[in-house]
C-alpha cells in the first residue's frame, strides 16, 4: 500500500490500483501527512505508475525545480566571480611584494658590494652564488 518517503532507493514503493486509491484517499492522504509515506497509484489492471500521493514537503513542481536550479546557478556564478577576483587581487599583491623584496635585495647586494668587493670574502661569495641560483631557478 504505502511506504515511508525516505525508504532506501533499492526498495520500490508499493502501489495501489486507482480504484482502491479512490476508496481509501482520505486514509492515504492522512498517512502521507503524518508518516511521510508515498503511495504510487496505477491504472486498474496496469502496473505502470500514473500518479503518487506524497507529503507536501516532497512534492515539487517542475517550475520550482527550475527556479531552484536557476538560483543555484546564479549563486554559484556569483561565488565564482568573487573567487576569481580574489585570486587576481592576490596575484597582483604577490607580484608587488615580490618586486619589493627583489628591490630590497638589490639594495642590500649593492651595499655589500660597496663594503666588500666581490672576491674578498669567501662567505659572501657562497651567499652570492646561492642567491644567483635562487634567482635563476
Secondary structure, DSSP 8 states (H G I E B T S, - for coil): --EETT--TTS---EEEHHHHHHTHHHHHHHHHHH-EEEEEE-TT--SEEEEE--TTT---HHHHHHHHHHHHHHHHHHHHHHHHHHHHHHHHHHHHHHHHHHHHHHHHHHHHHHS-TTS-HHHHHHHHHHHHHHH-
